[in-house]
Amino acid sequence: MPSSSQSPQRKQDSELLLKGAVCALIGVIVLLAPYVARSPDVREIMGQAYLAGWFALVLGCAFLARYGLIRWRGRRR
């Protein structure tokens, strides 16, 4: 079935899952980068961006939790 024939609600749910996964992944990458980077300059830059990394991780987890709640409610009906 082509993706264009999906219901609008299902498409929104899929986009919510994608946004959550991408935000959480970005957050994890930003938080782990100072420990993995070889260049001292990159370590310093990523070390200063830890607040943005935590924000992205928390936002991504919130999106994923919202998606899970929608799916859980949908199965109960």
Secondary structure, 3 states (H helix, E strand, C coil): CCHHHCCHHHHHHHHHHHHHHHHHHHHHHHHHHHHHCCCHHHHHHHHHCHHHHHHHHHHHHHHHHHHHHHHHHHHHC
